[in-house]
Amino acid sequence: MTANSRYLFWRASLLALFFLVIKVPPLVAGQREDDKRPSAPAMEHDGQHDFDFEIGTWKTHLWRLVDPLTGSTNWVEYEGTSIVRKIWNGRANLVELKVDGSTGHIEGLNLRLYNPQSRQWSLNFANSRGGTLSPPTIGEFKNGRGEFFSQETLNGRAILVRFVISDITTDSCRFEQAFSDDGGKTWEVNWIAIDTRVKGEA
C-alpha cells in the first residue's frame, strides 16, 4: 500500500467514525435505553369535588365597598348566613346568602357548575333585587386556592372581575372580589367575606 493509499484509508476511517459518533450519541452514565422513552403526561386535576369542603351552614361576615372604581374608601359591614347545598353528587352546588347591615338587606344566590371537559367551574350569581344571573365567573382551584374571572359592565364601562377563594380550612374560608378597569394591570378589592362554619353543621 502506497503512502497515498494509506492516507486515503485512514481519512475514510476517521470520517466514518466521526459520522457514527454524531449519529448515535452515547448514553448518559447509568441511563438505559428504556429511560429515553417519553414519560406519560401528568394526570390533570379532576375538580368536580373542589367545593365539597363548603357544604353546610356558615356564619358570614361581609365587607362591601360602596361605589367601586370611583376612588371610594367607604366600606359597609354585614352579618348573616350562607347555606351551601350539594347538587349532582358534588358536580354543582347552590349557595344562599342572607346578610344584614347598616345600609340594608342582601339576598344572593350562587349556582356553581362544574364542566368536566374543561375541568373548570362557572360561578353564576344572582341578587334578589335583580332576579337575573350575572355573567359566569370561570376558573379553577390550584394548590387549595380558587381563582375565577369574567368580564362585566360597570357604569357603562367594560371591566374585568376576579373572584378568589382562599384560606380554606374545615371551619373557615375567605372570599374576595376585585374589579379592574385597566385590563388587569391593577385590581381594586370591593367585596370580602369571611365564613365560619356553624357548629354541628356539616
Buried (B, 14 or more C-beta within 10 A) or exposed (E): EEEEEEEEEEEEEEEEEEEEEEEEEEEEEEEEEEEEEEEEEEEEEEBBEBBEBBBBBBBBBBBBBEEBBEEEEEEBBBEBBBBBEBEEEBBBBEBBBBBEBEEEEBEBBBBBBBBEEEBBBBBBBBBEEEEEEBEBBBBBBEEEEBBBBBEEEBEEEEBBBBBBBEBBEEEEBEBBBBBBBEEEEEBBBBBBBBBEBBEEEE
